Amino acid sequence: MTTTFANSTLQTPVSRSVVLGSTSRYRRELLERLRIPFQVTAPEVDETPQAGERPRALALRLALAKAQAVAALHPEAVVIGSDQVADLAGQALGKPGEHARAVAQLRQMRGQTVIFQTALAVVCLASGFEKVDLAEVRVVFRDLSDAEIEAYLQAEQPYDCAGSAKSEGLGIALLESIDNDDPTALIGLPLIRTARLLRQAGVKLL
């Protein structure tokens, strides 16, 4: 399914159409900040990790696979793909999907440093453009009590978020620190890197 989004306040002219290959509402909302018209198409990609695949490699592979899958449907467009994997000492933590798994994830991460690997790919088949990038966000979790974990999950229910927390919401109360160079990366789409790759692909943002 493809959906078109455009910001009515400012529509900057682009040389090619832009397509976001994602089902994430968080990535759609972030991309809207760039105030360019774009479409959203769900990528048909198997997200199962490969044997022995590290979190960083998994995030990069899936971001590119999503962009390539959607680019095959929109060969003239500039397509954005992205994926995020929470990396706990080399263990990949994905979206919990339900309460019990979210509890288990947050118990694993309390008092620990977790690196959120947020990968980005931009592809245009017509021009032959294909580039990937990755923003690493180092997050230190507080030594959370079971009661704090339960209270947070009941309040925000972040079951569609890698690592079971929304830093842009109440999840910030779970953390000791965040260290990154692309502020929106932890939410799901590193906009500094996205803007850079879009410019390189020929999309005019300003």
N, C-alpha and C positions, 0 to 999 in steps of 0.2 A: 504494500500500500504506500502511496506517495501523497504527502500533504505539503501544501505550499504555505510558507509563512513570510510575512513582510512587515517591517516596522513602518507605520503610517507617518511617523514624525519626520523621518529622513530616510530616503531610499537613494543610496549612493549608486551611481551607474557602475556596472561591472561589465567586463568584456566577455565573460562567459557566465552561464548560469552556475549557481552553487547548489550542491546537494549535500546534506548531512546524512551519512549512512549510520543511523542509530535509532534505537527505540527509546532512548533515555530522555525523559522530559527535562532533566537537569542540563544535559548538553544542549538541547534545543533552547532553553531559556538563556544559557550562557551565550550561545551564538547570536541570539537576538540583540545582544549588547553591541555588536558590530554594526547594526543598523543597515544590513544589506538584505535584499530579498533572497530567500533560499527555500528549497524543498527539503522534505524529510522522507527518506525511503528506508524501510527496515531491511537490514542485511540478513541474508540467509547463510549463516556461518555456524559451523560446529565449534563451540567454545571449549570442548574437552581438552585439558592439558595433555601434551604428549609425554611419553615416559621419560622421566628425568629432566623435564623442562623447567628451567628456573623462572621465577616470577617475572623478571625483566624481559626475558626472551618471549615468554607467553604473552605479555602485554603488547610487545612490538609486533609479534606475529599476528595476533588477532586484530590489532588496529589496521594493519595493512590488508589483511584478508577481508575485513569489512569494507574498506575503501574500494578494493578491487572488485568485490562482488557487486557493489552498487554501481561502480563505474561501468561494468559490463552492461548495465541497464540504461545508463546515461552516458554514452561514450563522448559526447560533446561537452559535458559539464565538468566542473572542478568538484571533486568529491572528497569529503572529509570523513575519515574513519578514526575512531578512538576506542581505547580500552584501558581499564584500570584494574590493577591487581595489588592487593595489600601483601607486602612481603615481610613476614615475621621470621627472621633468621633463616631465610631461604625457603620457608614454607609459604606457598601461595594461599591466601585467604580471599575467597570471592564473595559474592552476594549471599547472605545467609538464607534468604527466602522465607524463613519462618523463625518463630520466637526461640525455640530450644537451641537452634544453631547459632543464633545471635548471642545468646547467653554464653555459649561455649566459646565463641570468638572473643568476646570482651573479657572473659576470664583468662583466656590465653594472653591477651594483649596488656592486661593491667600491669603497670610498673615496667613495661617494655618499650623499646624503640621500634617502631614499625615504619618501613619505607613504602609509601604508596607510589607505585610505578604507574604513571599515567602516560600512555603512549598515544601518539598522533601520527596519522598518515594522510597525505593529500595526493590525490591521483587524478590525472586527466588523460584518458586514452587518446583523444584526438591530437593533443600536443605532445604526447609522450612523457608528460611530467609525472614523476613519482618520487616522493621524498617522505622519510619518516623522521620523527624526533621523539624525545622522551623527557618528561619532567619528573624528577625524583623529589618527593616531599617527605622529609624526615619528621615523624610525629612521635612525641613521647607521651605515653598515656600515664595518667595518675594511677596510684595503687588503689584501685577502686574496690569498694566493698560489694558484696553480693546484693545488698539492699540498694546501693546506688545504681548498679547495673540494671536491676529490675525496675527501679523507678524511671530510669532513662528510657528503657525499651517500651514501657507502658505509655510514656508520654509522647515519644516520637515515632516509634515503630519503623525503624530504618532498615527494613528487611530487603529493600532493593538497592542497598548501598554496600559496596565492598568494604569490609571491616566493620560493618554494623554501627556506623556512626555518621551523623551529618554535622560537619564542622561549621556549616553556615547556620546551624540552628542550635538547639540545646546541647548537641554533641560537643560543643566547644568546652563545656563544663567537665568533660571527661579528660581533658588534656592538660599536660604541663607546658608543652611548647610545640610550635610548628616552625620548621625551617625549610624555606623554598625560595625560588627566584621567579615564580610565575603564579601569582596569588590565586587564580581560579583553578589551578591544576587539581587541588584536593577535592573540589566539587565535581570534577569529571572532565573538564576540557581546558587545557592550558592556553588561554587566549593570547598571550604574548607570542607563543610559538605558532598558534593557529594563524594569527594575523601575518606573521613573517612568512609562513609557507604559502598563504593565499596570495600575498604580494608577489612572491617568486613565481607562482603559477599564473600570474597575469591578472589577478582580481584587484580592482581599484577600490580601496577602502575609504580614502579621503580625497 
